[in-house]
Amino acid sequence: MKEPPQLRFLIVDDEQSIRRLCMTVGQGLDFKCAEAETGEAALGSLEISPPDVVVADLKLPNMSGTELLGRIKQMLPHTEVAIMTGHGSIESAVEAMRQGAYDYIEKPFRVERLRQLLQRMADKVRLVNENQFLRDRVSASAELEGIIGTSTSMQDVLRIVSRLKDTRTPVLIQGESGTGKELVARAIHFRGPLAPMPFIAVDCGTLVPTLMESELFGHEKGAFTGALKTKAGLFQAANGGTIFLDEIGELPLEMQAKLLRVLQEREIRPVGSNQRMSVDVRVIAATNRDLEAAYRAGTFRKDLYFRLNVVSVHIPSLRERRSDIPPLIHCFLDRYAPGENIQLTPAAMKSLLQYDWPGNVRELENSIARALALGDHRTIDVGDLPPAVRGTHDGDRSRADVQDLSTTALADLERMTILRVFEQAGGDKALAGRMLGISRATLYRKLKRYQIPLRGSQKETAVRPA
């Protein structure tokens, strides 16, 4: 069973001994701990490293714990905050609870009392996160086709996305071509409060170098040959929303410097203009390159790298999450041949699982579309697959972990995938189908085939094979 993600704990107190004690207790509970001496310092750290659990002293220099509570709840509504108070301030602590504090703890306190408080707060955070995560996964499958998968690595990606959607923090999405970086960027934007605002996607690799600045920041009439009228740039088009800079590593150094100024000053200057214009844009960048190696080699600005890489999301390659291949295949079958009940032979599924997919999910989708175009629309066999994919069925095996895959093992893999999602969905067939990316009819066939129990209202029944 996968361990729950490490939670972030922030202690805010002007007494160093109290901070040290609380951090020791937090570390014992496997929290990632941070400390702040004042409310101002605590607020300054929220966007950089948003905490899950906060314990703040009621009496802080310049800002009370109650004021800090209100500011934290405004910025991070799901963060749990507890208040520390002395004997004479119980009424203030109770009032803080009315304003959203989880609980309060009296000074001096026993270590065990603090440990229990932190554990209860952590349990609530994890429960809320799990419920939100399940809802977000369903939303991802229903609204943004392509983010499909029950593997641990994809669950981690979706968990991060669910946390990022409510912030405006810059995000750097890293992953190979075809892994779905733009889908993740869209999920971050469209599932958060910015959803009604513009989402502008820019492929930096396709921008014409001589017109790059004009495309991004706009230009004035007559600024250069061919500039017949004033034109707004893509940053202006994205104002109030999100700009997605795909393949950010392809920008030349000169343009990187101008982009850095925009990120720092939140202003743009159109080509040919002396006037600066304010823009309020969230930046999500993506790359299939190693930007850390690039800045060490001098081909990417170090300061821009750290400006963009506030939060990094790594999208795993398809070969790193092979258990997601069956649900992805069923998703593409339902997309390109809805209602046709097309089946894959065990040999075809085996080839698809053994192939290394250098083009990732995009290549898998193209392979299924090709097989449907060339096949009989009843069964997909090895011969319907692209030569590169079916070559692994007959030739040498490049990966030791798939050499011994048998038909039974493949069926077991699919059964375990469906069973896991069906359990996560609490027996809800429609919900499970959306999470797997397959239609309800396809799910019924799979449930019958693998004799997966259905949860009835009074007792469990099993769908028997027809």
N, C-alpha and C positions, 0 to 999 in steps of 0.2 A: 504493500500500500504506500502511495506517495506521501511523503512528509508534508505537512502544511507549510506554506511559505513563511519565511522569517519576518516577523512584524517589527516595525520601527517604534521605539519608545523614546519620548523626550521628557526630561525632568527639568522644570523651571523653578529655581530657588536661588536666593542670593547667599545662602549658606553653603559653602563648599562641602562641609562634612555631610550635609543632607543629600546633596547631589551625588556624592561618591557612594553613599549607602544605597540610594535608590538605583543607581547604575549597577551596582554589584548584584542586587536582587533581580533586576531586569536581565542581566547577563545570565543569571542562573536559570531564567525562564526561556533562554535562547532568543531574547530580543536583540535587535540591533540598536544599541543605545546611543543617545546624544544628550547633551546638557546645554542649558542656557542660564545665565545669571540674571537676566532681566526679561521683561515682556517684549521689549523692542528687539532684543537679540533672538528671541524665540520666533517672532513674526518674520524676521529676516531670513530664517532658515526654512520656512514652510514650503516655498516653491521649489527650492533646491532639493530638499529631502523631506517630503511630506510625511509626518508621523501618523501611525495608526492609533497610538495610545499616548496621552499626555497627562502628566501629574504636575500641577502648578500650585505654588504657594499662594494663599489668599492675599498676603501683603508683600508686594514687590515694589522696588524703587520705580517711581514715576507712573506705574500702571498697575492697577489691582489685578488679582487673579480673575475676578469676575469680568473685568474689561477684556482681558486676554481671552477668556472663554468665548465671549461674544465674537471677537475678531477671528478666532480659529474656526468657530462654527460657520461663520460667514464664508470663509475661504475653503474649508474642508468639512462639509456637513457630516460626513460619515466617521470623522475622527472622534474617538471617545476621550473625554477630558474629566479628570478627577481633581478635586480641590483639597489642598492641605490647609488645615486651620488650627489655631490655638484654642484653648478652652473658652476664651471669651468671645469667640467669633462664630459660634455654632449657627446662630440665626443667619449670618451672612452666607455660610456654606449651604444652608437649606435653601436660601434664596437663589444661590448659584445653581442648585439642582433644578429649581423651577425654570431656570433659563437654559437648561440643556446639559448641565453637568451630569456625568454618570453617577457619581457618588462623592463623598468626602471622607477624609481620614484625619483624625485628630493628632496633633503633636503633643507630647512625644508618642510615637507609635511603636508597636512591636513589629519586628521584621516579618513575622508570620502573617500579621494583619495586612501588611503591605503586599506580601506575596500573593495572598488570597485575592486582594483587590485587583492586582494586575492580571491575575489569571482569569478572573471573571470578565474583566474588560477585554482581554484577548479572545476569550470564547465568544463574546458578543460580536467583536469585529470579524472573526472568522466566519461566524454564522451568517452575518449580513453579506460578507464578501461572497460566500458560496451561493447564497440565494441570488445575489445580483449577477454573479458569474453565469449561473444557469439561464437567467433571463436574457443576458447579453448574448449567450451562445445561440439561443433560439432566434433572437433578433438578427444575429449575424447570418444565420443560415437562411432566414426568411427574406431579409431585405438586401443582403449583400452576398449573392451566390458566389461561392468560391472559397470562403473561409470555412472549410469543412474539415473535421478531423477530431478524433477522440484520443490521439496519442498524447503522452505526457508533455512533449515539447510544444504541441499546438495549444494545449490547455494553458501552459505557462504564457504563451503569447497572448491569448485571449484574456487571461487574468490581468496582464499588464495593460492591455487596451482598455479594459473596464475601469482601471484606476486613472488612466490618462484622459479619458473623455471629458472629465469635469475640470481640467486644468488648462492653462494656456502655455504650458512649458514647451519649449522647443524639443522636438523628438528627431532622432536619427534612426532610421530603419535600415538595417543591414541584412543582406541576403543575396543569394545567387539570382540571376535572371530567371524569371518565370515562377518565382516562389509566391508572388502575390503581394508585393510591397505596397502597391497602390491600393489594393483592397483593404489592407490594414490601415493605411492612412485615411481612407474614406470611412472606415469603421470608427476611428478615433473622432473624426469630425462629425459624422452624421448621427452618432449615438449620444452626443453631448449637447450642451446648451447652444453651441454655434451652428447646429444643424440647419436652422432657417437661413443662415448667412451663406455667402458664396464659398464654394470649394473650387479652387483653380489649380489644375494639374499642369505642370510644365516639365517637358522632357528636355533637360539641359543639353543632352547629347545631340539634339536635332536643331538647336538654335544656331542660326548663321552668325559666325563670330563678329562680322562687321555690324550686324543689326541687333546683337544680343542686348546691349544696354537699352536701346529703344524699345525692344520687346518687353523687357522687365520693368522699366521705369517710365516709359512713354517718351514723347518728343513734342517740341513746338513746331508749328508751321515754318518751313524754310530752314529748319535746323541742319539739314543736309540735302543732297540731291535726291529728289523723289519724295521729300517730305512736304506733300502738297497741303496737308491740313494737320492741325493738332491732334494727337492721338494719345489716349490714356494707356498706360502700361499695365502689365499683368498684376503688379502689386496693387495698383489702384483698383483694378477689377475685383481683387480679393479683399478689399478693405472691409474690416469688420468680421471677416471669416478666416479661412485657412488657405495658404498657398503651399502646394506640394511640389517640391523641387526634386524631381526624379533624376537619378544619375548625377548628383551634385558634384561628384569627382571629375566630371568632364568640363567644368567651368575653367577658363584660363585664369591665371593668377591675377591679372588686372581686374577682371570681373569679380573675383573672390574678394578683393580689397573693397570694392564698391558695395558688394553685398554685406560685408561685415559692417560697414558704416550704417547701412540701412537698419541692420539688426540692433546696433548699439543706440542709434539716435531715433529710430522709429520715424524716419523722414526719408523722402526720396526727392531727387531733383531731376526732372525730365531733361532729356538731351536738348540743348539750346536754350534752356531757361535759367534765369538767375534766382528764381523763387523755389523755396523748398516747400514740400507738401507733407503734412503729417499722415501717417498710415498706421492703422491698428490691425495688424495681421499676425496670425499664428503661423509659424513656419514649421513644416514637417519636411525633412529631407530624407532621401533614400540613396543608397549606393550599393553596387555589387563589388566595389573595390575595397581594399584595405586602406582606409584613410589614415590610420595611424602610421602605416608604412609609407604612405604618400607624403605626409607632412615631414617625416624623418628624411625622406629623399628630396625634399624641397619642391615637390610638385603640388602640394596643397598647403594652404596657410594654417599654421598651428593654432593661431588665435581664432580663426574661423571654425576649425575642427572642434575646439572646446566650447565655442559659443553654440554650435549646433548640437553637440553631443551631451546635452544636459541629461536626457534620458535616452538610452539606447535600447532598441528592440531588435533582437536577432530572429529572423525568419528561417527556420530549419529547412534544409533541402529535402526533397521528396525521398531520397534514398536514406535519410536519417529518420524518417517516419513512415516506414513501409506499411504499417498497420492501417494507415489512412487511405491506402490505395483502393481497397474494395469500396468504401463509402463514396470516394471521389468518382470511381467508375460508374456506380449506380446513379450518382448525381448527373453525370454527363449523358448517360443513357436516357434518363428522364427528360433532360433538356433537349436533346437532339432527336429523340424518338419517343415522344410522350405516348403512353398507353399501349405500346407495342410489345411489351413483355419479352424483350430480347435477352437471351441468356448467354453467358460466357462458358466455354468448355473449361474443365479443370486445367487442361494444358495451356490454354490462352491465359487464364488467370495466373498460372505458374510463371509464364514468360513475363507477364506484366509485373509480377512481384520481384522477379530476379533482375530485371533491367535496372541500370543505375540512374536513369532519367537526368542527363545533364541539362535538359531544358525544363526540368521540374514539372509543376502542375500544368503549365501551359503546354508542354510537350505531351503529357498524358491526355489532356483534353483533345489536342489535335489528333492523337493516335486513335482515340475512340471515334472521333468524327470521321476519320479516314476509313476505319473499319466498317462503320455504318454505311458510308457512301459506296464501298466496294462489296459489301456482304449481301446476304439474302434477307436481312431484317428478321431473321428468326434466331440465329445462333452466330456468335463471334468465335471463330477458331483461330489457331495460331497463324494460319495462312492469310487471315484478314488483317494481321498486324503489320506495321512497317517493318522492313527488313532488319533494321538495327535492333528492334525489340524482339522479333522472333529468333534472331540469331543467337540470343542467349539460351534459347530452349535446346538447341542442338550442340552448341559449341562449348568451350571451356567456361567454367563458372569463375567469375572474378571475385566473388565474395563467399567466404567460408560459411557465413551464417545463413545462407540460403541454399547451399548445396543439397541438403537432404530434405528439402521441402517436398512433401508428398501431397496427393490429393486430399487425404484425410487431414493433414496438417493445415492445408489451406482452408478447408471447411471449418476446422476448429478455430482458426484465426478469425474468420468472418463471424462465426457464432459468438465468440467471446466479445468481439467488437459490438455486435448488436445487443448482446445481453448486458454489457456494461452501460451502454447508452439507455437501454430500456429501464434499467434499475435507476439511473440518474433521473430519468423522466418520471419516476414514480409509477410506472405502468401506463402512463398516458401515451397511447399509440400515435396520436397526431403529433404530439410534442417530440417523441422519439424519432419519428419520420423526418421532421424538420431538422433535428440535430444531426441526423445521419445524411441528410441531403437526398433522401429518396421519397418516393410517393407513398401514400398510405397503403395502396394496393400492393406495391412491391414489399413493403414491410410485412404485410399479412402473409405473403408467400414465404418470406424468410422465417417468420415465426413458426409457420406450419412445418417448414422443412426441418428446422432445428428443434422443434418441440419445446420452444421457450414458453414458460408459463405466463399466462395473462392474469392480471390481478382483477378479480371480480369484486363486486360490492360486498359479498358475504364470505366467499371463499375463493381460493386460487383454482383456476382451471387451466388446462393445457390445450393448445391447438394441436390436434393430431394431424399427421400427414394425410392428404387426400388420397 
